[in-house]
Amino acid sequence: REGSEPEIDGEPLPLPRRERRILEYLASNRGRRVTKTQVFNAIYGIFDEEVEENVVESHISKLRKKLREKLGHDPIDSKRFLGYRLVF
């Protein structure tokens, strides 16, 4: 369902478009670790020269905060230089 709000325990979790795309991307790669570059390319496309790759970190940090409030824990496992993984 493209464009619908993600749900946690049946409760909608309203997210800005980029954060939602990141969550969808992590969910579609669940269990696999994805690099910041892969996340960036999935969200902004490979040809977006206007945006710094570091923007991914700020989106993920905001997303983490919201997920932590809803879930009571942080479902995004990150390893420096290796990337991110969604764990439930």
TAHUDA-V34553 format. One record per residue. SS is DSSP state (helix for helix, strand for strand, loop for the rest). Layout:
SS
SS
This chain:
loop
loop
loop
loop
loop
strand
strand
strand
loop
loop
strand
strand
strand
loop
loop
loop
helix
helix
helix
helix
helix
helix
helix
helix
helix
helix
helix
helix
loop
loop
loop
loop
loop
strand
loop
helix
helix
helix
helix
helix
helix
helix
helix
helix
loop
loop
loop
loop
loop
loop
loop
loop
loop
loop
helix
helix
helix
helix
helix
helix
helix
helix
helix
helix
helix
helix
helix
helix
helix
helix
helix
loop
loop
loop
loop
strand
strand
strand
strand
loop
loop
loop
strand
strand
strand
strand
loop
loop
